[in-house]
């Protein structure tokens, strides 16, 4: 039995090895939002196509991503919501125990007040509120494959242009890929500069979906 126990721990270490690369963790963050081909993902993470393929092969062989063929292309996505929760747990543990993570987060959240944050649970309770406007600040590709029910998509590059047209009588909740994604922070800053009450969703869409909260999903072509 002790041998089986050791073998089981070896299997756990395989998953830990998959998360032992910052590039692979970043890839999982993108693949939790939408399916991506190797060339698209290589541009997002700033690696060559060859290096991106090598990292994806490790993630696929270790069961953290899945791949399907679409014509001549191979499209990758995260293997399941359990992987989203695994990365979220990794993030939480790092934030709790690594001082450098706290220092870096302070740079991101320097202008964000605690009262400007809303949790997924709090938003789920208010999701039908007519005075609430939910903004998804992610690329359209990601929005189309899945978003919070009732959310409106604003492209990241359109923030400064679109924000001036929002009604002042609405409370706006903005979200993007997650706590380390800057798009929602930029949206909140722009909204506040224009006198609009705005809140940032503490989590991202992937965590919202993994929690089983109301969302719209569409299978990619």
MOGIDA-V982171 format. One line per field, one symbol per residue. ss: DSSP state (A for helix, B for strand, O for the rest). burial: + if it has 24 or more other C-alpha atoms within 12 Angstrom, else -. A space follows every 50 residues. Layout:
BEGIN
ss=???
burial=???
END
This chain:
BEGIN
ss=OAAAAAAAAAAAAAAAAAOOOAAAAAAAAAAOOOOBBAAAAAAAAOOOAA AAAAAAAAAAAOOOBBBBBBOOBBBBBBOOAAAAAAAAAAAAAAAAAOAA AAAAAAAAAOOOOAAABBOAAAAAAAOOOOOBBBBBOOOAAAAAABBBOO OBBOOAAAAAAAAAAOOOOOBBBBBOOOOOOOAAAAAAAAAAAOOOOBBB BOOOAAAAAAOOOOBBBOOOO
burial=--------------+--++---++++++++++++++++-+++--+----- -++-++-+++-++++++-------+++++++-++++++--+--------- --------+--+---+++++--++--+----++++++++-++++++++++ ++++++--+---+--+----++++++++++++++++++++++---+++++ ++++++++++--+++------
END
